[in-house]
Amino acid sequence: MRNLSVTTFIHILFSVAIAILIATFLLFLSWDKDRQKIEEFKRYQLISITFLSNLQQSPDEKKLRKVYHDLHVLRLSKAETKKLKKEIEKHGKTVFSGGSTAGQVRVFEIDQKHYIYVQRMGYNLMFKDNKPKNYIFEYAVGIGIFLIVLLLLLYLAVLKKLSPLKKLHKQIQKFAQGDTQTRITYLYDDEIGKIAKSFDDAIVHINQLGASKNLFMRNLMHELKTPITKGRIVVEMLEDEGTKKVLVRAFERMNELISELAELERVTTQSFEPNFEYIMLSEIVHESQELLMTQSSCITIKIDDMALTTDKKLMTLVIKNLIDNGMKYGKDKCVMLQTNHGMIEVISQGEALKHPLSYYTEPFSQAEKRSSGFGLGLYIVHSILEKLGYRLGYKHHDGKNIFMLVPQKKL
């Protein structure tokens, strides 16, 4: 029930309400039909008793006319009675029969009209039931139809009132999928219009923040590149090798940070789309090793070469970062790269992570102070893998940390 959409809930609510109303209406019609039969039986029973008791007293014509008037019956002439008897013999249906030793009374139905035949010694009378028509049934049908139509109109009015939500949802989805230039339109100043306006204001604010962030990042990286380059040139002139080594490493770390920030900005942009191509895993691994610029003796490769449909540059960066991470923090500073049932695993010796993997995929997260790294490596890996349709997995087994690239289709 909690996961039902508002539209579906309204469909169910009004469907149940209309079904209950129709069922109640049908029950009323059934009850009214039975009530009419009972009232009809009681009426003709009263007519039977009244006629026979009055005729037994040999009343005059005036008294009989009063009885006819009170019982709402119309006496037919002899010619009409004779003609009606033929119709009764052909098409008549007996709906009531009663009487006593004083005589017999029968009621016939022809073309939805009732005729009363009274038979008693000295009297053979035919009457037409002239009771005023009861319009309760028609009123009930009219009220039932009115209520059903009213519910349907309310149902359509509610759906029309909620229809802007679908448009609002589509516009928000477009923004969530990276169309940062989309705008939320709204026509009315009702609750939905206010929500739409709030989202539109939020989109404008987010776009302004994004533009400010991008401008700041670009200016920062541009301004840092020049002093770093000048600093490296000056450091090369130093004669003290110890000081020179420390400063060179500091400048390298600053360059590394700028490169990671640049890549992070590019990958995490909503409009960023990977350049997928068909490439062999061995080629990606080879280029990752070249990016590391380290001796291959520290890296053991045990892969079953396979074809991947991925972004070559980004996947190369992922594997490079994982290998570099294992070499920095592994006990023996060595890493093994292998494939395992379609997964790519990067394995290094070391203690198990102290926190869940999600902690380390946040930017600038470090469990402890380290001499190298800025806590961006796994965050970049995680961000890239989301774009490429993979997820980053982790397990610790036999004193080894194992990071896994798992295709999403295998989840």
N, C-alpha and C positions, 0 to 999 in steps of 0.2 A: 504493500500500500504506500510505503514511503517513497518508493522509486517511480510511482505513477506520475506521468506528466499532468500538468493542470488541465490541458485539453482532454486527455483521456479520462481524468477524474470527472470532468463536467459531462462528457459523453455518458459515462456510467451512471452518474447521479440523475440526469434527466431521463435516461432510458428506464431506470428503475422507477422513477416518479411516474412516467407515462404508463409503464406496465402496471403499476399499482392502481392508477386511475382507471385504466381500461378494465382491469380485473374487477374493481369495485363496481364499475358501471354494468358489467355483464352480470355480476351477482345481483345487483339491484333489479335488472330486467327480469332475471329468473324469479326473484322474489315477487316482483310486481305481477308477473304472469300467474303465479300460484295464488296471489291475493285476489286477483280479478276472478279466478275460477271459484274461489271460496265465496266471494261476495255475490257472484252470479248465482251460485247454488242456493245461498241463503235468500236471495231476492225471489227466485222462482219458487222456493219452498214457501215463502211468505205469501206470494201470489196465489199459490195452490190452496193454502189454508184459508186465505181471505175470500177467494172466489167461492169455494165450496161451502163455506159457512154462511156466506151471504145469500147464495142461491138457494140454500136449504130453507131459508126463511121467506122465500117467494117475494123478493123486494119489488117495488115499483120501478119504473124507468128512471125517475129522478134520482133515486137512491143508487141505482146501478151506475148512472153517469158520474156520481160523486166517487164511487169506488174506482171507476176507470181513471178518473182524474188523479185520485190519490196514489194509484199504483202506476201512473204514467204509461197507460196502455191505450191503444186506439182500436176501437171495434170496427171490424171490416163488414161490409155488406154481404148479402147472400151471394151475389154475383162474384164479388171479389173472393169470397171464401171458396166458392166452387172452382174458380180458376186457380187459386192457390193450392188447393188439394191436389190438383194434377201436377203442379210443380213439385210439391212435397213428395209425391209418389215417385217422381223421376230423379230429383236431385236433393231432396230433403235429408237432413241429418238430425237425429234426435239428440238434444243436448241435456234434456231434463225430462223425467217422467215421475209423476207422483200422484197421490190421491188417497182416498179412503172409501168406506162404504157409501159415502155421500156422492162420489163421482171420481172422475179422472182428469188430470191436467198433464198435458205434454207440451214441450217446447221444441220447436224445430228451427234449424238454421239453414237459410238459403241466401247465397251471395252476401255473407257476413251480416245478414239481418235476421232477427229472431221473431218468431211468430208463436203465439200461445193459443193452444186449442183446449177448450174447456168442454167436457162432456158430462152431462148430468141429465137425469130424467127431466124432460121438458126443455132442456137447454143444450144446444150444440153451437157454441160460440167460438169465433176465431178473432184473435187480437194481434195487433202489431205492437211489439215492444217499442215504446216511444220515449224511453228514458233518455234524458239529455246526455250527450257524450261526455265522458270523463277524459280530460286532456292531461292528466298526470303523466302518462307515458310520454306524450309528445314533449311536455315540459322537461322531463328527465332526460330525454334524448338531446334536446336543445342545450341544456345545461352541461351535459357530458361532453358534447362536441365543442362547446364554448371553452370549457376548461382544458381540453386536449389541445385545441388551437392556441389558447393562451400560453400553455406550457411550451409548445413548439416555438411560438414567437419569442418567448423569454429565452429559450435555448439558443435560437439563432442570434438574438441580441447579445447574449453573453459571449458567444463565439466571435461575433463581429468586434466586440469590445476588446477581446483578447488577441485578435488577429495581428495587431502591431507587434506583439511579442515575438512572432515567428520572424518578422522582418528584422527586429532588433537582434534576435539570436543569430541570424545569418550575417549581419554586419559585424557583430562581435567576433564570430568565427573567422571572418575574413581578416580582421585585425590580428587575431590569435595566430593565424597561419602566415603572418608576415606582411600583410598589406597595411603598412603603417600610414598610408595616405587616405585610408577609408575614413569616412565621417558618419556619425550616427545621426540620422534624420528623425525629427519628431514634429508632429503637427499640433497636438493638443496638450494642454497644461494639466492633464490628469496624472494619476500615479505613474502610469507607464511612460508618459511624456517626461515626467521628472526623472525617472530612472534613465531614460535615453539621454537626457541632457547631462546627467551626472557622468554617464559613460563617455559622452562626447567630450566633456571637459577633461576627463581623465586621459583620454587619447591625446588630446592637445598637449596636456601637461607631460605625458610620457614622451611624446615626440620632441618636446622642448628639452627634456632631460637627456634623451638619447643624443640629440644634436650637440648639446653642451658637453656631454661625456666624450663623444667622438672628437670634438674640437680640442678638448683638453688633452686627450690621449695623443692625438697627432702632434700638438704643440709640445707636449712633454717629451715625446720620443725624438722629435726634431731638435729640440733644445739640448737634450742630453747627448746626442750623437757627436756634436761638435766638441764639447769639452772632453769627452771620453777619447776621441781621436787625438786631440792635442795632448792629453795626459799620457797616452801610450807612447807618443813620439818622445815626450820628455823623459819618460821612464827608461826608454831604451838607451838614454845617454848616461844613466847612473852607473857608477862603477861598483857599488856595493851590491853583490849578487843576492844577498839575503833580502835586503829592502826591495830590490828590483823584483824578486820573485813574488813577494807579498803584494806589491802594487799591481803587478801584471795580473795576478789572480783576482784582485779586487776589480780591475777594469774588465776582465773577462766575465766576472759575475754580473757586472752592470750591463754589459752587452747581452748576456744571456737573459737577464730580466727584461730588457727592452724587446728582444726577439719573442719571448714568451708572451709579453703583453700585446704585441702586435698580432701574433697568431690568435691569441685569445679574443681580441676585439673582432677579428675577421670571422672566426668560427661561431661565436655566440651572437652574431647579428641575425635578427629574425629573417631577413631576406636572403641570407646566405644559402646557396644550394650547392651540394657537392658535384664534382664533375666525374660521374661514373664512367668507368671503362673496363674492358675485359683484360685482365693482367694475371700473370703467374705469381704465386706467393714467393718463389725463390728470387724473383727480380726485386720485389718489395724488401725482402730481408737483406739483399745485397746493398741496396741503396741506404737502408737504415744503418748498416755497418759503416758505410762511407761517411754518413752524417756524424757518426760518433767520433771518428778520427782517433781510434784507439787500436791497440794490438788485438788481432783476432783470436789469440791464444786464450783470452779471458772469456770468450764467447763460444759455446758449443751449440752447433746447429744440428738438430735431428728432426727434420721435417719431411713429410710426404708432400712433394710438390703438387699443388692443385691450383686450378683457375679460380680467380675471384672476380666478382663484378663490384668494383669499389672505386673510390677516389685514390689514385696512386699516391699523390703527394701527402694526403691526410693520413692514409694507412701507414705510409712510411714513417711519418712523424709519430704516430701512436706506438709502433713497435720500437722506434728509436728511444722514445721517452721511457717505455717500460724496461728496456734493456739498460738504459742509463740509470734508472732508478734502482734496479737490482745490483748494478755494479757499485753504486755509491753506498748503499746501505746493507749489502750482503756481507756476511762474515768473511768470505774468502775473495770478495770483490769480483766474483765470476758469475756468469749467467748461462743458463741453458734454454734454448728456444726449441720447442717441439710442437708437433700437431697431435691431437688426440680426438678421434671421432669427429672431425670437422671443426674442432676448436683449436685455437692457437694459444699455447701456454708459454709463459715466461717464468722460469723457475730460478730461485736463488736461495742460498743458505741463510737462515736467520730465524730470530724469534718471531712468534706470531704477533700480528698487529694488536696493539692494546685497545684499539677502538674499532667499532664497525667500519666497514669499507666506506660507507656514506660519509663518515667524518673526514676521510682523506680526499674525497672528491669535491670538497668545498674549497674555494680559492683561499690561498695563503694559510692553509691549515698545516700545522706541524706538531707532532706529539711531543717533541722535545727540541731544544736548541741544537742546531746542527751547523757544521762548518760550511756546508754548501746547500744550494737549493732554496727555493722561495715558496714551496708549497703549492706551485701551480701545475706541476707535471701531471698528476693524476686528474686534476680538474680539467686540464686541456684534453687528456685522453678520454675522460668520461664525456665531455661535450662533443668531441669529434665522433665517438662511437654512436652517440644518439643520432647524429646526422647520417651515419653510414648504415644504420639498421642493426647495430650490435649492442651488446651490453657488456660491462666490465664485471667479471666474476672474481672471487678470491676464496682460497682455502689454504690451510696450513697442514702439511702432512710430512711426518718423518723429519722434522726440523727444517722444512723447506717452505718458503713462501711461494705460492703458485697463483699468478694472475692469469685470468683466462679471458679471451675474446670470444664471446658466445653469440652466434647469429640469433637474432630475435625469433626467427621461425622455429628454433629449437626449444623455445621457452615453453 
